[in-house]
Structures are given as structure tokens and as C-alpha cells.
Amino acid sequence: MTMKTIDGIVIDATISTTNDGSVTLHARGGGKSPINTEYAKGMLAILEILTHAGAHSIKVSVTSRSAMKLPAEKRSLLFNQSSLWPLPKLEDSSTNKEHLAKLDQRRRTMSKFIAKHGRMVGAKGSGNGTKRITISYDASLEIDWAQYQGGNDE
């Protein structure tokens, strides 16, 4: 599956949506038939779509198979002791390039938290920062996710 960025560029990242104000970015997978190889670009695209729609903060939960065995409060990623992750505002950037750089910094921070989620204390390595996540936002925002789903898979 693929998704499209706000500029209509097709990337190898799969999302699914609900009508309750959430979007799920599916995990990247390797092997003989890798999937969602552009997970990071997919996360960045979601953050850009959300900020263009007016989102100022989001909630992020790890929704991988193993994480779903945990209570909801244990799946949430906390940012500065809060479940709300602030997003850079469009109007605080002088250019779109500057705004994307700020969003990419937020994406990198989120990926580090995702990688640490569910890891044993003292575990070696940095962990998996490309797990399935669900991003929740203000449901009153009008986002037509269908225009960002799919694309030319060739």
C-alpha cells in the first residue's frame, strides 16, 4: 500500500483512519518483501497534513500487536510528562522548508520514544522506531484522509 504526501508525492507508507479523529501508521517490515519502507516519510507526511488542518497537539499511542496487550495508558507516549505532543505551528515558520524541518525534528523525537516503548530496562540497542502507531487529534478538524491514501503502487 502507499500513501500520498500533501504535495501528492506517492510514498511507501500505509495508513488507516477512523472517523473519531485518529490515523494509524502501519509498521515497517523487512524480509524478502519489505513493507512501508518509507515509514519516516509517512510519519512526517501525517504531521504535515495535521498542521495544515490546524492541529496544535496530538496524542501518540503504540498500537503494535504486543502493545495492544497493555492497558491504554501504557500504550501512550508521554512528552514532558503529558500525553499531548505539541506540534509546530505553520505561522511560527517563515518558510515551508523551516516548518518541515521543525516537523521532522518532532518526528525524530517521536521515533526515539517509539523505539524505547516496551523495551526491557538495560536492553541493548536502540529499539524499533517503526512500530505501528495511532495518532489522535481534535476530531473537529476536517481532514479528508481518502485523498492521501493509496496511489500508484508500481
N, C-alpha and C positions, 0 to 999 in steps of 0.2 A: 504494500500500500504506500501511497505517497500523500503528501500534503503540499499546499502552496503557501508561500510567504505572502505578506501584504502587497508585495510587488508582483505577485503572480509567478514567482520562480518555483518550479517543482523540486521538492526535496524528498529524500527517502526517510520519512518520519511518519508514523501513524498516530492519528488522534481519534478519539471518540468523544462525543459530547452528550450532555443531558440538557433538559430544559430548566434545570434548577440552579444554573449558574456555576457549572463546572465543566472542565475539559480534562481529558486523560491523555497523557503522552505515554505511549506504549514503550516497553523496554527495548533496548538494543540487544541483538543477539548475534553471535558469531557462528562459526562452524562452516560447513560446506555451502549453506545457503544463508548468508548473513541477512538480517532484517534490521530495519530502522538504523541504517548505518550513519545517518545524519541527525542523530538524536539531539546533539548540541544545537544544531541549526534549528531543529524543530522547537526546542525549548525557547530559544531566542525569538523565533517567529511568534510563538504564543505570547510571550511577554510584550512584543511589539504590537500585536493585534489588541491585546488588553489595554495597553496605554493609549493607543489611538482611539479606543472606545471610551476612554475616560476612567479606567480603573486606577485607583491610587494605592491600593493594597490588595494582597491576595493571601490565601491560606494554601499551604502545600502539604500534601499527605503522600507518604509512600504507600502504594496500593499493589505491591507485588504479591504473589501467592503466599509467600511466607509472612509478609507483613499483615495480610488480611486475617491472620490468626490472632493478632494482637487487638486489644481494645482500641477504639477510635483515637482516644487521646494519646496513645503510644505510637500511633502512625503519623501524627502531625509533626512537622519540622518546626522547631522553635527558632525564632530570630530575636536575639536580645530578650530572652525570656517571654516572648509573646508569640502567639500563633499567627499574628499578622505580619506579613512581609511587605514593607513599603516599596513602591515602585517609583523610579524616577519620573518626574512629570515632564511632559513634552515641552511645556513653556519655560522650564528651567534650563533648557539647552539652546544654544544659539544656532546649532545646525542639526540636521537629522543624523549626521555622522557622529556628532557628540552624544546625541541621545542614544544611538545604538551602542556606543562604547559604554555608557552607563548601564544600559540593559544587559550588555554582555558581562559586565562586572557582577551584576546581581545574579546572572545565570551561573557564573563560575562559583560564587558563594553558595548558591543553592546546590550545585553539584557536589561540593565538598560535604555539605550536610547530608545529602542523599547517600553518598558513599559511606559515611560513618553510621548511618541508621542501621540498627540491628547487629552491629559488629560486637564481638566479644571484646572486653577490655583487654588490652595488650596484644590484640591480633596484629599479625604482620601485614604489611602492605597498606595501600591507601583505600581499598574497598571499591565497590562498584557504584559509580556515579551516574549510571544509565539505567536505573531501575524504573519500573512503571510508577508514574506519579499522577496524582489528581490535583489540579489547581482549581480552587474555588474562588469565585469573585462575586461582586454585587450582582445579583440576578436581575436587577432592574436595567442593567446595561444591555443594549440591543446589539447583539453580535450574531451575524448570520454565518455560523461556522461552516455551513454547507459549501460556501464559496471557497473555503480553504482546504476542504477535504478532497482527496482524490487527485486526479491529474493524469498525465501521460506516464504510465509505468514502464515505458520502453526505454 
